[in-house]
């Protein structure tokens, strides 16, 4: 029997259960009861034995936000009550509860003392015992460290994903590596790698209490466990192999003989089917690995028990004895299959237990502990017969009163903790245990919420059940409509509204109607009260895709109509005081796929929306996978394959023509390579978040994404991931390690901490698309449930957990009970439906359709079908909705149209808005960073270097070597590495090993020998006009960067200077017209000193011909001018000139110290010029360039 709760007279002692249905003022009730406990209020049999302080009253809930809200609400209530008792509070609307409380304290002196008590309690709320369950367990263990064996030095581990991954990899190495065949083959059928282990053991690793550590290694028991079923399987294969040929001959003769003599059905046992079945049996017998033959169904048709079923209207043939053997064979195989199923389960159990044990050791070694560990440890101590009673007594003394909020979300372990302290069944008059929740809203089973714990507590508190009877959230009309539907289901369905009732037993989860407090404002359309509950029923049966599309379109069209209607809004005293706005509307869905359907329909009508899901991890998003590919390219920009993948990512939205240009045009490719090299340097210097923000700006990602329906969502995910990676980089060294971290986080995408949950992409007043799980605890004026008829078939749990008398779990692997699983699925869906239906303040819209075929996952078997009585009455959808409409005048049924228009929403102008402020700050709009690649981009193709036939020359690997950007970039990277470590290392074994690895990664694995030979020749080739080779140089600097400012410099001026000073009169393509305003930067391949002079060397892998003779002086000059390398040389010389002038000061003489630029054409190293073109420093040119780039001094003046 459940009593409607009177907060003024609820007995505040013993154990009591309060059911707080949706919107019934649970937080207000908690604050009211808290206030009474502070005052010690109540008549004989109602009050607590003594007044309490905030530190005496333990209040537990499930989120930090909820604890903060409770603290503030209770503090505010205490302060208001104190003013009431002093007589200084005179509200416009009297507070009946406080008025009654005041009336119970008529004596002025008593009131004054009560006011003082309340004020002290309000001031002490910062020290109140209001905690999340996790935080309270942690606090309790630390306060009772000696009794619980806790270590003061332990640190809190908020996310154990990384450590669990380490434990999984340790299992892979320590348990699976040592296995021999056939045990290894069997394990690899289950676990292809560490990721698969994590996936297959996830459910087992979450068991509470955890599985005990395995007593032996996998290699110690698995081979023996496999031996018996494998021997039996081998025997069966041998037996069948001995009989197969004779059976095949008999059966083939039957099906291929005269039709009159063949009794078999030609459709189900044709010659082709028989042939395939026999071949499958033969193959199965000949091979050792398959357990079950292929074409199993067809093979079974050949057995003695099945063959007669496939005969035509003729008597079955006299069967071959081997047909009987097949019957025995298939029975034996079924038994063996069950043995292997159990064995596979034992392997999974062993893996989960080993991983948990290893994880515990890793945490112990690092002095870390998770919130789950705190709960398990406290539960273990409290349950211990020796230590538990003493600790429980101390906790009851410290917290004589406990209020457990959201009790329906309690796990079995958490309930065990509460019960071991307060013993709900004892109803102790010296303590108070209030269990407050709503089992109809228990929807977090995936987080460990255990509704069976709630139902157990309900049984233990029999006779002490209370309910909050008034709904303060929803309108009279909506409460009336929902009461009518649920009451009909509760009375008419033998299982009750929530499918928990059983014949002859008390319903543990009944529906109790609630009263409506109502709203002052009324939802109205066209001057009339609008329907509270609207069903859209499809007139025809639909498949799931059509159902989603039609209902999404109907909901979006309805929303457009409501927002466009000036007479749709909230009225008071008959007049609309506020028009409907987009922020008043929520569309509730089950998952992101449903969210995508409705958001697409909204987008087509120019309606903006935001999406919020409580369950989805940002690491499970598409953006996480794209960001991983992007970071791989930025971490190693010289890897051409990764760079191409990054440039083709949907985030960038590059057209195919641009991607093709990167492949065909070397200059365009080098420009992209330069960008990624810059990003790589920025990552290493400033961090991953700075690099990501720069990428988003540089490639226009934000502007492009925000034009798409899901653009805000995608951009939010991208920025969220950047922040998480920036946080992770504090403890992870280097880009490569951070890339691995992201890869692992994506692999474990379902493992989430609060920081990983998808964020709301906008807080603007937009339509909200919200998952039902995320909507729990929230309310919205209008709610649409367009896809409420969808459902998913239940999957039976493959194992059963049996707990020993000591509480230790044991796993039994068996075929799951699909019926029980389906019932549990329906019960949870019914609770989810209740949460969805009770979010609205004024009105609901629901979309329904009957399934087109029996297997379509809509309506049949859904929660809404159960609630409307579909299975109970076997009526069609139209009849069900007609019956439903008769239950209440507040329920309206409309037909879902076959064709739904697309009406565009036009946002109304609001002239009352202030004009946007003008941005008056001054900044350089055209400021940017330029480089040589930027200057020569879109340069006309070089006509001097047409494709040449590849004629292999003996002893000339540089002429046979692959052409193109990849090969050139690869050679450049190897020479850069040699320069950084010393060119003399060219012959060392370590370099050769590194070169082999680099060639393989670059797709040049077949060219290792040629690469090594070519690099040897490059390093030892004399550099004209010097007599020294690269290996002779001692003072070198690789990849020297330079930056200098430019103020509105025109490329035409640079072009003119180069044409005047370097090879004057020679033909060359004109530079594209550009204005360089900002910074000029570049990176010089090699700067070196020789004989007191400083040189710049730049490697060129251009193909000028297929023979050494093709690399003559004119060819080198033409190639240089054709690609405008002389401009590159001028910029490099200016940078070197400025550096030497700054470093050497008055000692600097450019005519003495500047050696010029050497362009080393690597494929011409045995040509007439040894592949080197030398451009001496031109001091007049440097003077002019100094002026152009804003340096007033002359080059000829030190």
N, C-alpha and C positions, 0 to 999 in steps of 0.2 A: 504494500500500500504506500503510495507516494502522497505526501502532504505539500500543499502550496506553502512556500516559505514565507514566514512573517519575520523580517529582519529584526524586529523589536523584541521578539519573544523566542527566537531559536535558542534551544538549550546550548550553552557554550561549554560543554564538557562531553567526554566520551568520543566515540567515532561516528561521524555522520557523512552522508553522501548527498551532495547538492547537484541536481541536474539543471544546467543553465542552457536552455535552448537558445538558438541564434537570436541575437538582438534583445535579450531579456534583462540587460543591465548587470552583467556579472561583475564588472569592475566596481560599479557603484555599490553592489551588495558586499563585496570584500571590504571596501572602505567603511561601510556601515558597521559590519561585524567587528572590524579592527577597532573602531571607535568605542564600541561597547566593551571590548576587552580592556582597553585602556582605563575606562571608567569603572570596570567591575560591575557593569549594569546587569540587571535582571532580577526577577523575583526568585523565591526559593525554588530550586530545581532548574533554574535557567542560567544563572550567572556562573562565571568561573570562580573557583574557590578564593581567588584574590585578584585585585587589579594588577594589570601587567604593564610592563614598559616595552617600547619598541624592540629592544634587544632580546625580549623574552618570546616574541611572536615570530616564529619562522614562517616566512611566506616564500614559496618556491614556484617559479614559472620557467618557461623554456627559452626565452630570448633575452638578451641584454636590454633591448628596447622595451620589452614588456616590464622588466624590473624597474627601469627608470620611470616609465609611465605610472606604474603602481605607486612608487615612492612619491611622485609629485601629486597624484590624485589623493593619496592618503594624507599627505602633509596638508594639502589644501582643505581637505575635509576636516582635519583636526583644528586648523586655524579658524575655519568658519564656525565650527561648533564652539570653540572657545569664545568667540565674539558673541554667539547666541547666548551662552551662559552668563556673559558679562552684561548683556543687554545692549551691546553696541552694534548689533547686526539687525538691520531692518530691511530685508529684501522686498522687492516689489511683489514677487510671488513667494508666499510662505512655503517653508520646507516642512512637509508633514512629519517626516521622520525626526527631525531635530525638535520640532514643536512637541511631539510625543515624548521625546527623551527629556526635554526640559520639564514637561509636566510631571515626570517621574522623580524630579528633584525640586520639590516646591520650596525647600528651606533656602533662604538667601546665602547663608554661610556655606551650605553644601554646594550650592551653585558656584560660589566663589572658589571653593577648593577644587571643584570639577574643572572650572575654567583654567585654574593654575596647572592642574594635571595635564589638561589637553595642550596647553601652551608648551609645557616642558616636553611633552611627547612630540609635538610638531618640531621643536628645536632639535630633538634627538633623532630625527628621521635619517640624518646622514649616517648614523650608527645603527640603523635598523637592520634587522636580519631578513632582508628581502634579497634573494639571490636567484640566479639560475641554478639548476640542479648541478651542473658541472662545477660552477664556482663554489657552491656550498660543500661538495665532496672534497674539493681541493683544500678549502679552508679547514674543514673538520680534520682531515688527515694531518695537516700541519699543526693544528692546535693540540692534537693527541698523537704527536709523532712517536712517542715512546711506546704507547699502547698499540699503535698500528704498524710500527716498524718502518716509518717513513724517514727518508733522508732529507735533511734540511737543504742540502746542496743541489737537489734536483731542480732542473729548469723545465718550464712548460713547453711542450712540443705541440704547436697548433695544427700542424699538418704533417702527418707521418708518411705521406706518399713516397717521398724520396727514400726514406729508410726502408719502407716496405719493398720498393723496387730493388734496393740493395739485397734484401733478404731473398727475394725471388731469384735474383741472379746467383746468389750464393747457393741456393738449392739446385739450380741448373748445373753449376760447376761441381758441387760436392756430392750430389746424389745421383745425377743422371750421367755425368761423364764416366764414372767407374763402371757403369753397367755394360755387360757384354750381350751378345745376341743369345737368345731371342728376346730377352727382357728389354733391351734397348729399343728394338723394333716395336714392341707393344707400347712402351711409354711414348714413343714418338708419334704413335697414332693419336694419342691424347694431347700431347704437348709438342707443338712444332717449334716452340721457342719460349723465352721468358714471358713475352706478351700473352701468349696463349695460357701459360700457367697462371698468370695473374687473373685472367678472365675466367678460367675454369674453377678456380678456388675462391673466388670473391665471396660467394654466399657462405661457404664454410668458414672462412676467416672471420666473418662478422658474428659468429655464434657467441652467445653469452650463457654460461661461462665458456671461455674458449676451449677448444679441444686440447687434451693433455699432450705433452710432447711425446713423439714416437719413441718407443723403447729400443728400436733397432734401425739400421739403415735399410734403404730400399733394396740394395744389393744383397742383403742378408736373407730376405724372405721372398722377394718377387720371383726369382728363378724357380724356387721349389713350388711356389703357388701356381706358376704357369705350367709346370711339368705335366701334371695329371690331365688337365683338359687338352693340352697339346698332344699328348700321347693318344688320348681317345680320338681326337680329331684325325690324327695320322692313320689310326687303325680304320676309321670309317672311310677315309679316302682310299686306302688300300683295298678294303672290301668292295667298294663300288668299282674301282678300277678293274677288279677281277671279273665283274659281272657286266660291265658297261657294254662291251662289244656285242655280246649275245643279245642283250636287251635292245640295243640300237638296231641290230639286224632284224629282230622280230617286229619291232614297232615300225621301222621303215618299210618293211614288207607289207605291213597292214595299211599304212597310209598311202603307199605308192602302188598298191595292187589294184585289182579291179574294183570299181566303185561299188558294185553290188556286194562285194565281200567286206567292205570297209564300213563299220558301224559308227565311226567317229564323225562328229560334227565338223564339217569343212571350214566353218568360220572360226570356231574357238580352238580347234586342233587340226589346223591345216598342215600340209606337208612342210611349209616354211616354218610354222611355229614349232612343230615337232623337231625340225632340224636345228633351230636355234636353241631349243631346250636341251637337246642331246649334246650339242657342242658346248653349252655352258656347263653341263654335268661333267663332260670329259675334261674341260679346262680346269674345273674345280678340283677334280681328282688328281690331275697332273701337277698342280702347283701347291706349294706348302703354305702360302700365306693367306688365301682367302678363307674366311670362316663360313660364309654363306655363298652359295653359287649365284652368279649373275642370272637375270631372268627368273628369279625365284618363283614367281607366280606361275610362269609357264612350266617350270620344272615340276612343281607340285601337281600339276594336272596329269602328269604321267604316273603318279603313284596309284597303288591298288585302291585306295579309298576314294580317290578323286576321278580316276579315269572313267568309271561308269557314268558319272554325271555329265560327261561331254559326249555321250553317244546320242545318235539321232533316234528316231522311233524304231530302233532295232535292239535286240538283246545284246548286252555287252559281250565282247570277245572273251575267250578263255585266256586269262591273264598269264603273262610270263612270270615265273617266280621272282624275278628281279623287281617287279612292281611292288611286291610285298616288302622287299628290301628297302625300296625307296620310302615307304611309310615309316619303317623303323629308323631309317636314316634321318628323316626330317624331324621325328620326335627327339632323337638323340641330339641333333643340331640345335633344337630349341633349348634343350637342357644345357648344352655347352655354351650357347649364347648367353643364357642367364648367368652362368658361371663367370663368363668374361665380363658381363655387365657389372656384376658384384665386384669382380677383381678391379675393373677400371675405377669403380667407386672407391675401393680401398686405396688405390693409388692416389686419387684426388684427396681423400681424407688424410693420407700420410703426408702429401705435399702441403696441405693447409696447416696441419699440425706442426710440421717442421718449420714452415715459414713463420708462423706465429711465434714459435719458440725462438727462432733466430732473431725475429724482430724485437722480442723482449730482451734478448742478450745485447743487441745493438743499442737499444735505448739505455740499458743499464751501463754499458761501456761509456756512452756519451753523457750519462747523467741526465737523461731526458725522460719525460713522462707525459702522456697525453691525457686529455680529459676522460677518455674511455678507461684508461688505466686507473685513474682516481676512483671512478665508480666501481670498477671490479675489485679494487683493493679494499675499499670501504665495505662493499657487500661481503667480501670474503671474511673480513674481521668480524663484522656484525653477526654473520651466520655461524661463526666458530663457537662451539659450545663452551669453550673455556674463556675466551676473551670477550665474546659478543655480549653477554648479559651485562657485564660491568660497563662497557662502553655505551650500550643502549641506555642504561640508567643515568649515566653522566649527561648524555645528550637530552634525555627527557627532563633532567633537572635544569639544563641550560635553556632548552626550548620547550616549556611546558605546553605550548600551543603551537600547532602547525597547520597551515593552510596550503594545500597543494593545488595550484591553479592549472588549468588545462590538463586535468588528470587523465582525460581520454588519450592523450599523447604519451603517456608514461610507458616506458619499456618494462618488460618483465623484471629485469635486474633492478631498475629504479624502484618499482613497487616492492620488491623484496627488501630493499633498504628501508623504506618507510615502515613496512609491516614489522620488520625485525626491531624497530625502535618503539613503535606505538601500539603494535598488536591490535589491529582493527577489530578482530573478533572478540577481544576482551572488553571493549567499551569501557575503558578505564575512566572513572569519574574524576581522577586527579589530573588528567591531561585532556587535551582537545586535539582531535585529528579531523580536519574538514577536507574532504576530497571533492573538489569543485570542477566540473567539466560537463561535456555533452557527448555521450557516446555516438550520437547521430552524426557528429562532426569528426569522428576518428578516421582521418584520411592519410595519415603519415606512416603507414606500415613500412614503407621503403626506408624510413629513418629509424625503424625499430619500435615504433608505437605498437603496443600490444593490447588490442581491445579485450582480449581474454582476461588480462589483468584487471581491467575495469569491471568486467562482469563478475570476476571472482570477488573483488571488493564489494560489489553490489550484494552478493550473496552473504558476505560476512557482516554487512551492516543492515541486514534485513530488519524492517521495522523502523529504521532511522533514515528514510529516504525523503528528500525534500525537492521541490521543483520551483523555479522562478516562473511565474505564470503570466507575465505581461510582456508583450513585445513592444519595445520602444523604437524599433528601427523602421518598421514598415507601416504603411497606411492601413486603415480599417479594411479597405476593399481587398488589398493584397493578402492580408492575414486571413480574411474570410475565405478567399479563394483557395489558399493553400491548406487551410484547416479542412475544407470540404473534401479536397482530393485525398489528403493523408488519412482523414478519418474513415472515408469510404474504403480505402485499401486496408486499413487496420482492422475494420470490422468484417469485410467481405473475403479477405484472403486468409486462408488457414495459417499461412506463414507470417501474417502481419505485414505492415508497411515496409519493414526493413528486413524481412525474410529470416527472422530469428525465432519465431514462435514454433512450437512443436505441440502436437496433440496431447492433451492431458497434462501439460506443464505450464508454469508461469512464463509469460513472454519476458525474456531478460532485456529486451530493447523495444519497449512499446512507444507508440506515438501518443503524446498527450497534447490536446489542443491548447493553444495559448490565447489570451485576450490581447486586444490591440489597444495601445495607448493612443495611437493616431498622431497625425501631424496637423499643425495649424494651416499649412499650405497644402493645396490639392492640385494634383496633376490634371490639367484640362487641355482639351483641343476644341477649337471653335466654340468656346463658351460652355462646353459640357464636360462633365467628369469623364475622363477617358477610361477605357477598360483596363483592369489591373493585370489580367493574364490573357495573352493572346496566343493561340496555337495556329501555326501554319501547317496544314496537312496536304501532302501531295495527292492529287487525284489519281495518279498512276504509280505503279511500282517502279522503283529506281535502283540502279546500281550505286555503289558508294560514290564513285566519281561524279555522277550526275547529281546525286543528293548534295554533296558538298558545294558544287557549282551553283545549283539552283537556290539553295538556302542562303549561300553567301550573297548572291545577287539580290535576293529578296530582302535580306537584312540591310544591305547597303542602300538599296532603293528606298526602303522605309525610313532609314536614318536621314537620307537626303530630304525626303518629304517633310519630316519633322523639323529639321533644322531650317528649311526654307519657309516653314509656315509661321507667320508672325503671331498666329493665335494658338501656338503650342507653347505651353509654359506652366508656371506654378502660380496658382491663384490664392488669394486670401480675401475672404468676404466677397467672393464672386468676381474679383478683378485680378487679371494677370499682373503680378508684381515683378516677375522676372521671366524673360523669354528663355526657352531651352537653349543651352550651349553645348558644344561638343564635349566639354569636360564633364558634363552630367551623364554621359553614356559610357557604359562598359560592355564589351562583347567578351563573353567568357568561353574559353576553348579548353580542350584537353591537352593539346600538344602543339608544337611549332608548325606541324603540317596543317592543322586546322587554322592556326593563326595566319599562315601564308595564304590560304584560300580566301579568308575574309579580308585580309589587308589588300590583296590584289583587287578584289571587287570594290573596295573603298577607293583605292588609287585610281581605278578607271573612272570614278565619279568625282575625282579631284578632292577627295576627303583625306586629310592627313591623320595618321594614327601613330600610336607608340605601342610597343609590345613588351610585356613583362612576364617572365616565367621564373618561378622560384626554384625549379628543379635543374634547369639547364646550366651547365658549366661553360664558361667562355672558351675553355680549352676544347670543347666538343664542337665548336663552331667552324664553319668553312673558313672564316678569316684566320683562325689559328693555323690551319693547314697551309693557307696561302702565305701567311707571315713566315712560317717555317722555311718555305722555299725561298722567300725573299732574303731572309737572314743568311741562309746557306750561300747565296750568291754574293751578298755583301761581305761575309766573312772571308770568302775566297773569290774575289772578283776576277782573278786570272783563269779560273775554271770556266771555259767557254760554254760547256754544256749547262752548268748551273745558271750562268748569266742569261743564256737564251731562255731557259725555263722561267726565270724571274721576269724577263721582258714580256713574256707571253701570258702572264698572270691576268685573270679577269679584273683584279683590282686596278691595273693600269689601263685596261681597255684599249690597248694598242691595236690599230687597224692592221689587217694582214699586209697591206702595202708597206707599212712602216717596218713590220717584222721582216719582210722580204728585203727591204732596203738595208737593214742591219746585216743581212747575210751577204748581199751583193756588193755593198759599198764599204770599202775598208775605212774610209774617213768617218762615216757614220758609226761604224762599229767601234772605232777607237774613241769617238766622242762618248759613247755609252760606257765603254770600259773605263774611261777617265772619270765619269760621274760616279761609278760604283767604287772606284779606287778612293775617290774623295770621301764617299760615305763610309768606307771601311776605316779610313784614318779617323774620321769624326767619331765613329763608334768607339775606337780604341782610346781616343783622347777625352771625349765628353760623355760617353755612355750611350746605351742603346736607345733610350727614350729621345735624346736629342737627335740622334741619327734618324729615328723613325719620323719625328716631327718634320725634319728637313726633307725626308723622302716624300712625305705627304704633300708638302708645299711644292717641292721641285717638280714632281710628276703630276701635279694637279689632281691628286687622288680625291681629296675632299670635295672639290667642285664637281667632279664627275659622279661621285657616289650620291651626292645630295639631290641629283636629278632622278634617282631611281626609287621605286616603291619601298625597298628595304634599305635605302641608302643610309638613313640615320642610324638604323640598327647596326649596319656593317661598320660604319665609321666609329660608333661607340665601342664596338667589340675591338676594333683595331687599337684604339687609344687605351682601352682597358688592358689589353694584352701588353702594350708597351709599358704601362705602369707596373704590371706584375713582373715583367722581365727586368725592369730597372731595379725593383726591390730584390729580385733573386740575384742580380749581378753583384750585390753587396757581399755575398758569400760564395760566388762562383767566379773563378778566375779565367777571363778571356772569352772572346766571341765564340770559339769552337765549343767550349764547355757550356755556354749559354744556349747554343743551338741544340746540344744534346739534352739539356734540361727541358727545353720546349718540346722536343720530340717525345721525351718520356711523359711529360704532362699531357700531351695529346693522347698518347697511348692509354693513359689512365684518366681519360676525360670525365668519366662518371664519378671519380673521387673528387669531392669538392669541399673546400672550406668556404666560409662566408665571403672571403675576398674573391673567390673564383666564380661566384654566381653572376649570371648576366645582369648588367645594369640597365636601368630604364634609360632609353636613349634621349629622352627629352622631358623636361618638366613643364612644357608649354601646355596651354589649355586645349589639348587635342583629345580625340577619341582614344580610349584605352582598350587594347586587346590584351586580356589577362588570362593566364591559365587558372583553372579553378583552384588548384593548390595554392597559387600565389594570392588569390582573392580571399582566402579564408581570413576572417577577422576584419575584413574591409566591407564597406557598403557604398553603393552608388545609387543615384536617383532612378536611373533607368538601366535595365540589364537585358541584353539579348543573348539567347542561347541557341544559335542557329543550327548547331550540330549535336544537339543533346541526345539524338537517337543512335549515335555511333557506339560501338562496343567492340571489345576484343575477346576472343575466345581464351579461356583460362588454360594455362599449361600446368600439368601436374608436377609437383615437386618430386624430383627423382629419388629423394632420400627422406627418411624419417629420423627425427632426433628423439632418442630415448634417454632420459636422465636416470642415473643410478640413485641409490638412497643418499649418497654423499653429494648429489647434485652434479656429478660429472656427466657430460654428454657422450653418448655413443651413437654412431651413425649406422643406420640400416638402409642399404641400397636395395631398392625394389621398384617394381612398376608403380607409378603414382596413381592415386585414386582421382581420376578425372572428374567424377561426380562431385566429390568433396571440394576439389579445386574450383569447379565451376560455381558451386554454391558460395564459396568464399569470395570469388570474383564478383558475383552478383551482389553480395552483402556490402562489399567495399564500394561498388559502383552506386548502390543506393545511398550510401552515406555521402559520396561525392555529389550525387544529384541533389541531396538535401542542402549541402553547402552552397551549391550553385543557385538553387531556387530562393535561398534566404539572404542573398546579397542585396536585393533590390529594396529601395525605399517606397517606390510608387508603382512601377509596372515592369512586367516581364513579357518577352516574346520568345516562343519556342518553335523550332522547325522540326517537323516530323515527316517521315515517309516510310512506306512499307517496302521490304526488300524485294528486288526483282527475281532473285533466285534464292534457294534455300541457304546457300553459303554466304550470301552477302552480309557483311558485318554491320547492318543497321537495323534498328528497332527490335527484331526478334532476339530475345535474350538480353535486351538492354534494360537498364534500370527504369527508364521511363515506361517501357512496355509492362514491366512488373507492376509499377505504381498505378498504371491505368487499367490493369487487369487483363492484359492481352492473353497471357497463357492460361489464366484462370477461366476466362469466358470464351476463348477461341473466336472472338469477333474480329471483323476486319477493322482497319484503322479508322475509316470514316464512321463506323458505328461506335467505336470506342470514344472518339472525339465528341460525337453527338451526346453520348451518355455523360461524358465529362462536363459538357456545357450545361447540362441540366442540374448539375450539383450546386452551381452558384451562379447568380446573375452577373458576377464579376468576371466570368470566364467567357471568352469569345473565341469562336473557331472560324478561321478563314481558309480558303483553298489556296494552296501554293500555285501561282500561275505557271502555265506551260512556257510562256514567253515573257521575259522580264525586260523592260527597257533599261537603258543606261542614261540616267539623267545626271547632268553635270551640276555639281554644287557650286554656287556662286556666293562667295563670302560677302555678307552685307557690309557696306561702308559704315564706319562708325566715326562720324565727324567730331565726336566729343573727345576723341583721342588727341593727346598733345602731338604736335609735329615732332618727328625724330630729330634729335640734336645733331647739329652739324659738327663734323670732325674738322677742327681747325688747325691741328698740328701740322707742322711743315716737315716733309720727309722726301727723300729722293725716290721718286716713283720709278725711274728707269735705271736705278743703280743695279749693278750685277757683276758677276765674275766671268771673265773671258779667258781664253787660252788659245794656243796655236790651232788646236783642233776646231775650236769655235770659229776662228777666223777663216779657215779653209773649208768649212762645211759647205756643201752644195757647189764645190769647185768642179768645173767641167772635167770629165774623164780624161785621163792622160792618153793622147793618141800615139805617144811614142812607144808604148809597151803593149802591143797586141799580144794575144795568147800565142805562145810558141809551142811547137811540138816537143814532147818530152823524150829526148834521146838519152838513154842511160849511158854514162861514161864510166868505164872501169876506173876505180880509185877516186871518183868524184862524187861522194855521197850528197854534197850540197846541191848538185844538179838533179839528183833523183828524189830528193827529199820532198815531202808533200808541200804544196803551195797553199797560200791563203792566210787568213787572219789567225786561225788557230795555231798553225805551225809557227808563225811569226811571234805571236804572243808567248808561246811556249819557250822558244829560243831566248827571247828577251828575259823571261823569268829565270832561266838557268844561268844566263850571264850575270844577271843581277845577284843571284845567290853566290856565284863564284866571286864577284867583286866584293861582296860583304864579308866573305870568309877567307878571301885571299885566292888569287888566280892559281897559286902554286898547288892548291889542293886538287887540281884537275885529275891527277893520277892516283889519288888515294882510294882505297877500297870503300871507305864510307861514302865518298861522293858518288862512286859508281852504283852503290846500293840505292842511294837516294835518287839517282837519275833513273834507275830501273823502275822504281816505284812511281816517280813523276811521269815517266813515259806511259806507264800502264794507265794511270788516272786520266791522262790527256788523250787516251785513245791512240797512242803511238807505241803500243807495246811491241809491234813488229819492227820498230826502228831504233831500238836501244843501241845496237852496235853502230849504226850510221850516225846517230846523235852524238855518241861519245867520240867517234872519230872526227866529226865536224868540229865539236867544241875544242878538241885537242888542237886542231889546225888553227882555229880562230885565236886561241890563247897564245900560240907560238908564232903567229904570222907577224912580220915586222910592220909597224905603222908608219907609212910615209907621211910627212918628210922626216920622221924620226927613225932611228936605227933600232929602237926598243920595241918589244912586243908587249902584249898585256901582261904576260907572266913576269916581265922584268920590272913592272911598275910597283913602287912601294907606297907612294902617297896618293891614295885614291879616295874618292867619296862617291858612293852609289846613290842614285835617285835623289839628288839634291833638289829641294823645293825652293821656289822663289815666288815672291809676291811683290808687285809694286802698283801704285795707284795710277789711274788714267782718268782724265777729266774731259769727257765728251770727245774722245779721240776718234777720228774717222779712219776707216780701213783704207780709204783712198790715199791718205797721207803716208801710211806705212808702205803701201804698194809703190808709190812714187819714189820713196827713198831707196827701197830695195832695187828697183829697176835702174836707178842712177848709179848706185855704188857697187852692185854685185852683178857681174857679167852684163855690163851695160850694153844695150842694143840687142840682147838675145831674147828670142821669143819665150813667152811664158803666159799662162792663163791669168786673167785679171782676178783679183780678190773680189768676192761678193761684197757689196756695199753694206757696211755695218757701222754702228756707233758704239764705241767701247767706253762705258761710263761706270766706273767702280774700281775693280781690281783686275790686273792681269796676273795670271799665275801659270806655273808650269813645273815640270820635273825633268831634270837632266839625267840621262842614262848614266853617264860617268864623267866626273871632273877629276883631273889628275895633274900632278906637277912633274915636269921632266926638264932637267937642265935649267932650272930657275924660271921656267915659263909655265903658265897654267893653260890647260886645254879643256875643251868640252868634246866628248866623244858620244856619238849617237849611232846605235845599231840599226841597220836597215836590212830587211830580209827580202826586198823586192826582187822579182824575177825579171832580168833584162835579156835573158837568152838561155840557151841550153848548153853553151860551151864557155870555157874560160875566156876565149878571145872576144866574146860578146861584151865583156865588162871593160871596155877601153875608156879612155878619158872622156871622150865626147858622150858616150852612153851614160856615164856617171853624171856628167853635167846636165844632160837633157832630163834624166830622171829627177835630179835635184830641182831643176826649174819647173818641171811638169807638176811636181807635187808641192812646189813652193817651199822646199826645205830651206832655201836661203833665208826666208823670213824666219823660220824656226831658229836658224843659226844666229840671226841678228838679235832675236829676243834672248837667247841663251847667253850670247856675248855681253849684252847689256846687263843681264843679271850678274854675271861673273865680274864684269867691270865694276859695278856698284859695290859688290861684296869686297873685292880686293881694295878698292878705294877706302872703304870704311875700316877694314881690318889693318891695312898696311900704313894708312895715314900718309905722312910726308915722304915715306920711303917708296911709295908707289909710283912707277913709271909705266904707263900702259904700253908704250912702244917696246918696252923691255920685257914686261911681265905677262902680257896677253899673248897667248900662242895661237888663238883662233879655234875653229871648229873642225873636227874630223868626222866625216860621215863614212862609216864602215859598212860597205855593202857586202854582207857576209857571204853571199853566193859567188862573189868575184875575188875571193882571197888569193886565187892562183892566176888571176888575170893580169894584164899588163901593168895595172896600177895597184895590184895587191888588194883591190876592192876599196881603196881609200881615196876620198875626195877631200882635200884640205881647203877650207875657206879661211884665209888669214883675217885677223881683226882689222876692221877699217875704222880708224879713229874719227874721221869726219862723219861717218855714218853713226858712230856711237854718240858724237856731240849732238847730232840732229835728233836721234832717238831720245837722248836725255832731255832735250827740250820738249819733245812731244809728250813724254811721260812725266813732265813736271819737275825736272831736276835742273836748277839754274847753273850749276858749275859745268865747265868744259872738260872734255876727256883729256885734253892735252895739258891741263893744269893739275898738278898734284893736290 
